[in-house]
Amino acid sequence: MTQTHQPREDLNLVPVFAALLREGSTVRAGERLGMTQSAVSRALARLRLWAKDDLFVRSPNGMKPTPRALELAGPLGEALLNVNRAFSPKQAGVAPSTRFHVALTDYAAFLLWPELVSEMLKIEPTVSFRARPNQLSQSFDLLDKGEIDLAIGPYRSHPTRFSSILVSEDTHVCVLRRNHPLSRGKMTLDRFLDMQHVLVTLGEEERGVVDRALAQIGAKRTVYTTVNQFSAALNIMMRTDLVLTVPEHLGRFYRKEFGTVVRRLPFATDSTPMRVLWHSRLGDSPGIRQLVGIFQKIGARLTAE
């Protein structure tokens, strides 16, 4: 009986693949692994032979993974995680000196992130974080590539290759400076529409949850300015008569910290979820488990308020 020869590849190629996926550069991958650039290039050549694919191609922004590389990212990442877990001491939580890369929206940075950092400083002060803005349209790709460990944002759905928890789900409230004309008397739809508004939007869209809700009842508000940060919108609102509509938990925070006035909207809006996403291949790692547990505590506190 004849046997087909199958090449037996070195397990050392797997961390090289993971480092190239994360860094997009043979130089930076080598620095991460303690290897020379030439050694990384030789390993990449073997990976290409093994996969029968280029895996990484040069682009103006570094080495870009091919579709085949992205297809392999999940299984190889999980294999590497399993190998590391098998040879590592059992840990109850995140390992010291770990650095987590997290993409988060402005809402999450303002309301959730300080809670997370405060909690982790008590548990493991040697852990560090690198936060970056969450451009929602790019976050799935960044999670696939391993460039970020977590993504936090208003995800209503996500592909099944990601795991998630719901931290909060907000209705919306109207936030006003002290002594604003709408701070007194009944909040009616006509009074709301008579005012000018500031809209927080993460992208190019000039309509938000409020505008879509108004459209359903045949109404439209006047948006004087859009901004891409809640902190900027807060600063504008406190200096003007512009009306700001935000998720309820953020509105409560503004009232507590800045003495703003919070009013219920005179119409119904869809709620906005806030989810934490991570790639399923990382789901059993101690660090991810601990971070997810902290976010669950934060969510429970928000719900109890």
C-alpha positions in Angstrom: 0.0 0.0 0.0 1.4 3.4 -1.0 1.3 6.3 1.4 1.1 9.9 0.4 3.9 12.0 1.9 2.7 14.9 4.1 5.2 17.5 5.2 5.5 17.7 9.0 5.7 21.4 9.8 7.4 23.0 12.8 5.1 24.4 15.4 7.4 27.4 15.5 5.7 28.5 12.3 2.4 29.1 14.1 3.6 32.0 16.4 5.4 33.5 13.3 2.1 33.5 11.4 0.3 35.0 14.4 2.9 37.7 14.8 2.8 38.6 11.1 -1.0 38.8 11.3 -0.9 41.1 14.2 2.1 43.3 13.2 1.8 43.4 9.4 5.6 43.6 9.2 8.5 41.1 9.3 10.6 43.6 11.3 8.0 44.1 14.0 7.0 40.4 14.0 10.7 39.6 14.6 10.9 42.1 17.5 7.8 40.6 19.1 9.2 37.1 18.8 12.9 37.9 19.4 13.9 36.8 15.9 15.8 38.5 13.1 14.0 39.8 10.1 15.7 37.3 7.9 14.6 34.4 10.2 11.0 35.7 10.0 11.2 35.9 6.2 12.5 32.3 6.0 9.7 31.2 8.3 7.2 33.0 6.0 8.6 31.2 3.0 7.9 27.9 4.7 4.5 29.0 5.7 3.7 29.9 2.1 4.9 26.5 0.9 2.8 24.8 3.6 -0.4 26.8 2.8 0.2 26.9 -1.0 -0.6 30.6 -0.8 1.2 34.0 -0.4 -0.6 34.5 2.9 0.8 38.1 3.2 1.3 40.6 0.4 3.0 44.0 0.5 0.8 47.1 0.5 1.3 50.8 1.4 0.2 50.0 4.9 2.4 47.0 5.5 1.9 43.3 4.8 -1.8 42.6 4.2 -3.2 39.1 4.9 -4.7 37.3 1.9 -8.2 35.7 2.2 -6.5 32.4 2.9 -4.5 33.9 5.8 -7.7 35.3 7.3 -9.3 31.8 6.9 -6.4 30.3 8.7 -6.3 32.9 11.5 -9.0 31.3 13.6 -7.8 27.7 13.6 -4.1 28.6 14.0 -4.8 31.2 16.7 -6.9 28.7 18.6 -4.1 26.0 18.2 -1.5 28.5 19.5 -3.7 29.3 22.4 -4.2 25.6 23.3 -0.4 25.0 23.1 0.3 27.9 25.3 -2.4 26.8 27.8 -1.1 23.2 27.9 2.5 24.3 28.8 1.5 27.2 31.1 0.7 27.0 34.8 -3.0 27.2 35.6 -4.0 30.8 36.2 -7.1 32.2 37.9 -6.9 35.4 36.0 -5.0 37.6 33.6 -1.2 37.2 33.6 0.9 40.1 34.9 2.5 42.4 32.2 -0.2 41.5 29.7 -1.2 44.4 27.3 -4.6 44.4 25.9 -5.6 46.2 22.7 -9.1 47.5 22.7 -11.3 49.4 20.2 -14.0 51.4 21.9 -16.5 54.0 21.0 -16.6 57.4 22.6 -19.6 56.4 24.8 -17.7 53.4 26.0 -14.5 55.4 26.6 -16.5 58.0 28.6 -18.7 55.7 30.7 -17.3 52.1 30.8 -13.6 52.4 30.3 -12.8 54.3 33.6 -14.7 51.6 35.5 -12.7 48.9 33.8 -9.3 50.5 34.3 -10.1 51.3 38.0 -11.1 47.7 38.6 -8.0 46.2 36.9 -5.7 48.5 38.8 -7.0 46.9 42.0 -6.6 43.3 40.7 -3.5 43.4 38.6 -1.7 46.8 38.4 1.0 45.5 36.0 -1.5 44.9 33.2 -1.7 47.7 30.6 -4.1 48.7 27.9 -3.9 50.4 24.5 -7.3 51.9 23.6 -8.1 53.0 20.0 -11.2 54.5 18.5 -13.7 51.9 17.3 -14.6 52.5 13.7 -17.5 50.0 13.7 -17.1 49.0 10.1 -13.5 47.9 10.6 -13.8 46.2 14.0 -14.6 42.7 12.7 -11.5 42.8 10.5 -9.3 43.9 13.3 -10.6 41.1 15.6 -10.0 38.6 12.8 -6.4 39.8 12.4 -5.7 39.8 16.1 -4.9 43.5 16.0 -7.4 44.1 18.9 -8.5 41.8 21.7 -11.8 43.4 22.4 -14.2 45.7 20.6 -16.8 47.7 22.5 -19.7 49.4 20.7 -23.4 49.5 19.8 -23.5 46.1 18.0 -27.0 44.9 17.3 -25.7 41.7 15.7 -22.3 40.2 14.8 -20.9 37.1 12.9 -21.0 33.8 14.8 -17.2 33.6 14.9 -17.3 36.3 17.6 -18.5 36.0 21.2 -20.1 38.9 23.0 -21.8 40.1 26.2 -24.5 42.8 26.5 -23.2 45.4 29.0 -26.2 47.8 28.8 -29.2 48.7 26.7 -30.3 52.3 26.8 -33.3 54.2 26.0 -32.6 57.9 25.2 -33.0 61.1 27.2 -32.7 64.8 26.5 -29.8 66.6 28.3 -29.9 70.3 28.8 -27.8 72.9 30.6 -29.1 74.5 33.8 -31.9 77.0 33.2 -32.4 75.9 29.6 -35.9 76.9 28.3 -36.9 73.2 28.1 -35.8 72.5 31.6 -39.1 73.9 32.9 -42.7 73.0 32.0 -44.0 70.1 30.1 -41.7 68.5 27.4 -43.9 68.4 24.3 -43.0 67.3 20.8 -43.6 70.8 19.5 -41.2 72.4 22.1 -38.6 69.7 21.3 -38.8 70.4 17.6 -38.7 74.2 18.1 -35.1 73.9 19.5 -31.9 73.3 17.6 -29.9 70.2 18.3 -26.4 68.7 18.5 -26.0 65.2 17.1 -23.2 62.8 18.0 -22.4 60.5 15.1 -19.6 58.1 14.6 -19.6 58.2 10.8 -20.7 60.2 7.8 -24.4 59.8 8.6 -26.3 62.9 9.7 -29.2 61.1 11.2 -29.3 59.2 14.4 -31.7 57.1 16.5 -33.7 60.2 17.3 -34.1 61.3 13.7 -35.2 57.8 12.6 -37.8 57.8 15.4 -39.1 61.2 14.4 -39.3 60.2 10.8 -41.7 57.4 11.8 -44.1 59.9 13.2 -43.7 62.3 10.3 -41.5 64.9 12.2 -38.0 66.3 11.8 -35.7 68.2 14.1 -33.1 70.8 13.2 -29.5 69.6 13.7 -27.3 72.7 14.1 -24.1 70.7 14.3 -22.8 67.2 14.4 -19.7 66.1 16.4 -18.0 62.7 16.7 -17.5 62.8 20.5 -19.9 62.9 23.4 -17.4 65.0 25.4 -17.5 67.7 22.6 -21.3 67.5 22.5 -21.4 68.0 26.3 -19.2 71.1 26.1 -21.3 72.6 23.4 -24.6 71.8 25.1 -23.4 73.4 28.4 -22.5 76.7 26.6 -25.6 77.1 24.4 -29.3 76.4 24.1 -28.6 73.4 21.8 -30.4 70.2 22.9 -28.4 67.0 23.3 -30.0 63.5 23.2 -27.9 60.7 24.6 -28.3 57.1 26.0 -29.9 57.2 29.4 -26.9 55.9 31.4 -24.8 58.6 30.0 -27.4 61.2 30.7 -27.5 60.1 34.4 -23.7 60.4 34.5 -23.8 64.0 33.1 -26.5 64.9 35.7 -24.4 63.5 38.5 -21.0 64.9 37.5 -22.0 68.2 35.8 -25.4 69.1 37.2 -27.2 69.0 33.8 -30.9 68.6 33.5 -32.3 65.3 32.1 -35.8 65.1 30.6 -37.7 62.2 29.1 -38.3 62.5 25.3 -41.9 63.1 24.2 -41.7 60.2 21.8 -40.4 56.6 21.7 -37.0 55.6 20.3 -35.3 52.3 19.7 -32.9 51.3 22.5 -29.2 51.3 21.9 -27.2 48.2 23.0 -23.6 48.3 24.2 -21.7 45.1 23.6 -18.2 43.8 24.3 -17.0 41.5 21.4 -14.0 39.2 21.2 -13.0 36.5 18.8 -14.2 33.0 19.8 -10.7 31.6 19.5 -9.7 33.7 22.6 -12.8 32.8 24.6 -11.1 30.4 27.0 -8.1 32.6 27.8 -7.8 33.7 31.4 -7.3 37.3 30.5 -10.4 37.6 28.3 -12.5 35.7 30.9 -11.4 38.2 33.6 -12.1 41.2 31.5 -15.5 39.9 30.5 -16.3 39.3 34.1 -15.4 42.9 35.0 -17.6 44.2 32.2 -20.5 42.0 33.5 -20.1 43.6 36.9 -20.1 47.1 35.3 -23.3 46.2 33.4 -25.0 44.9 36.6 -24.1 48.2 38.4 -25.5 50.2 35.5 -28.7 48.2 35.5 -29.2 48.6 39.2 -28.9 52.4 39.1 
